[in-house]
Amino acid sequence: MSEILSRLPQRIFITGASGCIGHYVVEALVEQTEHELFLLMRNPTKLKVDITQRPGIHVIEGDLHRIEAFAELLSTMDMAILIATCWGGADEIYAINVDANLRIMELLDPDRCRQVIYFSTESILDRRNQPLKEAGEIGTDYIRSKYICHQKLSKLAIAPRITTLFPTLVFGGDETKPYSHISAGLANVAGWAGLIRFFQADGSFHFIHAKDIATIVGYLIEHPPKAGEPREWVLGNPAMTANQAVEAISDYFGKPSYFRIPLSPVLADVLIKVFRLRMAEWDRFCLKYRHFIHQDPVSPATLDLPVYCATLGEVFQSTGIMGKQTA
């Protein structure tokens, strides 16, 4: 029965449609599905996806601060995709990232809503995919808000239906979609390629393109996790080291490196002291933690689906930054 229901058009409530990830998710759902979409947006003019190409797309002008106004609508939803997040202003961060998200999930009908896809962040997880206590103690307001919300999810009536996604470093954006925070700086990386090739550092990370995130969301809509299956997914390609990243960037721009100078944490501590640099506790923790990697990261390849960007070279190419390989 659940497989039959997954193929029927669903009523899906979506927040965060105007952001980078939101644009890719909405575009995929508009173009590839017949689901009825309800997009809650404070400023509908920011949405650049053509929602007139098919019926069943509703833009709801509203504010997460006043989510109670949509209580009746939320009770009729079959699914919810909660992408909206706030990055700045302490009071605003907690009001949106904690209070508003939890309230939306409280207003959904647990007897009707088949799944909530909630976006958190990898920054609140350790290398074993468990809550990272430092994130809750010394993280930025944004990171602490995500940590607090995650801690409260299990107390909700709809908790068994929540699928939590933890994106790693997110790339994405083009002329029709806003750039992610990290993609906005890629042009600067290109300018520094000739210098960074001479350095090596101890560290590792995952990354994923927003279009690949949209592919995963689409899969989850059609294949909600069954009882006993994991409901917390770290989104990312296999981990790569900082040195591998430097090598990939150097290779993409045709900047070979004949020697590498190690940048050790000890050297970093010396520079901080010598220049009296002021660092927040979280920044200092990240400097020492260095390896932001996780167990069993999920990409479209994990689900036997095509991957849009599996390498950093493909990320640069998707953003329109040409290197030696693509010139």
C-alpha positions, 0 to 999 in steps of 0.5 A, spaced: 500 500 500 505 504 501 508 503 494 502 505 491 501 511 495 508 514 493 506 514 486 500 518 487 500 526 487 501 528 494 500 535 497 507 537 499 508 543 503 515 547 502 519 552 506 526 555 503 524 555 496 527 562 495 534 559 497 540 555 493 537 548 495 530 550 495 531 552 488 533 546 485 528 542 489 522 546 487 525 546 480 526 538 480 519 537 483 515 542 478 519 539 472 519 531 474 513 530 478 505 531 479 505 533 486 501 539 488 506 544 491 505 549 497 511 554 497 511 558 503 515 564 501 516 571 505 518 574 498 515 570 492 519 575 487 525 571 489 523 565 486 526 564 479 523 557 477 517 557 472 512 555 476 507 556 470 509 550 466 504 546 470 498 546 474 498 544 482 503 549 484 501 554 489 505 560 492 503 562 499 506 569 501 507 568 508 512 569 514 514 563 518 514 568 524 506 567 523 506 560 521 499 559 526 496 562 520 497 556 516 495 551 521 489 549 517 492 548 511 498 544 514 493 539 517 492 537 510 499 536 508 501 529 506 508 531 506 513 537 508 520 539 506 523 544 511 529 547 508 528 554 510 533 557 515 536 563 518 543 565 518 544 571 522 541 575 528 541 571 534 533 572 536 531 571 529 536 565 528 532 561 534 525 564 532 526 561 525 531 555 526 528 552 532 521 555 534 518 555 527 520 549 524 518 545 531 511 549 530 510 547 523 511 539 525 507 540 531 501 543 526 502 537 521 497 531 522 501 525 524 495 520 522 495 524 515 503 526 513 507 521 511 514 524 511 517 530 514 524 532 510 527 536 515 534 540 513 539 540 519 547 541 518 553 536 518 556 541 523 552 538 529 554 531 528 561 528 529 565 523 525 560 517 528 554 521 526 552 522 533 551 529 536 557 533 537 557 536 544 561 542 542 556 544 537 551 545 542 556 548 547 560 553 543 557 553 536 555 559 532 548 561 534 546 558 527 549 551 529 547 551 536 540 553 533 540 546 529 543 542 535 537 544 539 532 543 534 535 536 532 535 534 540 527 536 540 525 532 534 524 526 538 519 529 542 514 530 537 508 526 535 510 526 528 517 524 530 517 517 527 515 520 520 521 525 520 527 524 515 533 529 517 538 531 512 545 533 514 548 537 508 555 537 508 559 543 504 554 545 499 555 547 492 550 550 487 547 556 483 547 559 476 544 565 473 537 562 475 538 560 482 542 563 488 549 561 489 550 557 495 555 561 500 561 556 498 560 557 491 559 564 491 567 564 493 569 559 487 571 565 483 576 567 488 579 560 489 580 560 481 584 566 482 588 563 488 590 557 484 597 559 483 598 560 490 595 554 494 598 549 490 604 550 494 601 548 500 599 542 504 594 541 510 591 536 514 584 536 514 578 532 510 571 534 508 565 532 504 561 536 499 555 535 495 552 539 489 545 542 491 542 539 484 544 532 487 541 534 494 534 535 490 535 528 486 536 525 493 529 529 496 526 526 490 528 519 491 525 520 498 519 523 496 517 516 492 521 512 497 520 514 504 524 510 509 520 504 512 520 502 519 527 500 522 531 504 516 535 510 517 532 516 518 538 521 518 542 521 512 548 525 511 549 528 504 555 528 501 560 525 496 565 520 499 570 524 503 576 527 500 582 530 504 585 538 503 591 535 499 586 532 494 582 538 494 588 542 492 591 537 487 584 537 484 584 545 483 591 545 481 589 540 476 583 543 473 586 550 472 593 547 469 597 549 475 602 543 477 605 543 483 613 541 484 613 542 492 608 543 497 609 547 504 606 543 510 601 548 514 601 544 521 596 546 526 602 548 530 604 553 525 597 556 525 597 556 533 603 560 532 601 565 527 594 566 531 599 568 537 604 572 534 599 576 530 594 576 536 588 574 532 582 573 535 578 567 534 571 564 537 571 558 541 568 554 535 573 557 530 579 554 534 575 548 535 574 547 528 582 548 527 583 543 531 578 538 529 580 538 522 577 532 519 569 533 518 568 527 515 562 522 517 560 515 516 556 512 510 555 519 506 549 519 501 549 521 494 545 520 488 550 514 487 548 511 493 541 510 491 544 508 484 542 514 481 546 519 476 550 524 480 551 531 477 557 533 481 562 528 483 568 531 483 571 539 484 572 539 477 565 538 475 563 543 481 567 549 477 565 547 470 557 547 473 559 554 475 561 556 469 568 557 471 573 554 466 579 551 467 585 548 462 581 542 462 575 545 459 578 551 455 
